[in-house]
Amino acid sequence: MTPPSPGPAAAVPVLALGETLLVTLHGELHDGTAELLQQDLAERIARSGAVGVVIDISGVDMVDSFLGRVLAETAANARVLAARTVVVGMRPAVAITLVELGLTLPGLTTALDVELGLELLTRARPAAPGRRERGT
């Protein structure tokens, strides 16, 4: 018996890194996949108590208004669930296209790569009582 094939959202890997979820996008993101990803990510944030989401778009060759809207909506969903979102890995051509399309992605933080995105989230997170941040 063959196991059921994973749905479209399963095509978008989501990795838990402590209190942060790492989402890696590759190729094109279609309507159904985007909707399932947003639902899955919101459920994972609520279930895990994640306080940060890093969306890596280094595998995305082309961006359009649909992808810009998906990124903005995904970040808004995360924000409502008390998680910050950082988009990382934006190629220069993608950044130029976003600006040409007039998509400024308000409220969305960007970083050059995953490491810098994780660092941004760590710096923005207040230290837990009794725990010292690095360098203090």
N, C-alpha and C positions, 0 to 999 in steps of 0.2 A: 504494500500500500504506500503510495506516495504522499508525503506530508503536504498540507496545503501551501500554496505559494504565498510568500509574504505580500502584503498590500503595498501600494506605492510609497507609503510613509516609511516602510522598512528600507527602501532604497536610499534614504537619507540617514546616515549614521548619526546617532546621538550618544556621546560618551560622557559619563559622569567623572569629573575630576574634583573630588572633594565637594565643595559647595557650588561648583560651577558645572554647567552643561556645555559641552563642545559639540556644535553642529557643523558638519562639513557638507557643503553643496558642491555638486559636480554637474557639468553639462547644463542642460535646460531644466527648468522647474516648470512643470505643467500645472494647470488649475487644480486638478484633483490631488496631486502630490502636495502642492502648497497648502491646501486646506487641511489635509490629513496631518502634515507636518506641524501646522499651527496648533491643531487640537492635541496631538501627541506631546508636543513640547509644553503646552500649558498644563496638561495632566502630569507630566514628569516634574515640572517646577512645583506644583501643588503637593504632589506625593513625596518628593525628596526634600522639599524645603530649600531648594537651590536659591542662592542669592545673586547668581550671575549666569549669563549666557554669552558664549562666544560663538559667533557665526562666521565660519571660514568660507569665503567666496573665492579663494585662490584658484579653484577648479572651474570657475564660471568664466567662459570665454566672452560671452555677450550679455549685455544687460539691456533691459527695456523698462518701460513704465510699469509693467506687470511685476517684474522682480523688485523694482524699487518700492512698489506698494506692499508687496509681500514682506519685505524687510522691515518697513515702517510699521505694518500691522503686527508682525511678530514681536517687535520690540515693545509696542504698546501693550500687547497681551502680557508680556513678561513684566512690564512696569506695574500693571494693575495687580500682579501677583507678587509684588515687592522684589523683583529681580531686575538687575541692570543688564543691558545688552550692549555688546561691543561687536562691531562688524570688522573682520580682519581679512588681510590678503587681497585687498582691492588692487587690481592691476591699473596702471596708468590709463590705458585705453578705456577701461570700465569707468574710472573716475571722470574722464573727459566726456564720455557718453552721458553719464548721469547729469553733469552740468549742462550739456547741450540740450538735454530733455527738460531742463528746468527742475530736476529732482534734487533738492538740497537735503532731503532726509532729515528734517528737523527732529531734534531729540535723540538722534542716533549718534553714538560715539563710534569713532573708527580708530583703528591702529594698523600699523604696517603688517604685523604677523601675530600668530597665536601667542607667542611668548609675551609680546608687548601688550596684547589684549588682556591676558591673565594678570599681568602686572598692574594695568590700569584698574581692573576690578579689585585687586588686593589692596591697592592704595586707597580706593574709595570706600572700602569696608571699614567700619569702626572696629577697633580692637575689642575683643570680648573681655569682660571683667576678669582681672587676674591674669590676663595673657598679654605679653608684650609683643609689639610689632617688631619685625626685623629692623636692626639699626638703632634701637632705643635702649 
